[in-house]
Amino acid sequence: MRFEEDTKSDILLIVKESQSQIRGGRKMRMSDLIEEFIKDLFDEGEDYIEIKRNELAEKFNCVPSQINYVISTRFRPSQGYYVESKRGGGGHIKIKKVNITKGNYLMHIITSMGDKLTSNEVDIFISNFLSYNIISKTEAKLLKVATSDNVLTVPQEIKDTLRASIFKNMILNLVED
């Protein structure tokens, strides 16, 4: 029995290690590798790419749902991509990179944002803004501080509504005329 448990944990370790690789001195998760691969396809000057989910899954030795996860979380309209997915034929997917201005991007974010925002959601928006060079580090710090729980000393039931209002108004002021 002891041998079987060790064998199972060894197999699990091998599988987990195969799900990541070391790139540039840091370990990358499978989803990061898939995202990087897809983004590299755009580096060839194309404004859209077409991929087959099953073929990409085979290339990365993963299940097609892993490809779905990467596409649905890392290639959203708010991140500058438009995705068309067709059923059948190995899961044909067309990803178009949308070149939008800073102002259009921020206005899209404002209109798609709900009436409430948690501190974590603000952090995600700020991280995306920084990743796409939409805001400076100084602007990010100001957005973070102005919407932090430490500053919003109001009852919890209205905190997320107030945070969303402040965040939207600050972003609105970043939109260039």
Sequence and secondary structure as in RCSB ss.txt:
>XXXX:A:sequence
MRFEEDTKSDILLIVKESQSQIRGGRKMRMSDLIEEFIKDLFDEGEDYIEIKRNELAEKFNCVPSQINYVISTRF
RPSQGYYVESKRGGGGHIKIKKVNITKGNYLMHIITSMGDKLTSNEVDIFISNFLSYNIISKTEAKLLKVATSDN
VLTVPQEIKDTLRASIFKNMILNLVED
>XXXX:A:secstr
 HHHHHHHHHHHHHHHHHTEEEETTEEEEHHHHHHHHHHHHHTTS SEEEEEHHHHHHHTTS HHHHHHHHHHHS
 GGGTEEEEE SSTTTEEEEEE    HHHHHHHHHHHS S   HHHHHHHHHHHHHTTSS HHHHHHHHHHTSTT
T  S HHHHHHHHHHHHHHHHHTTS  
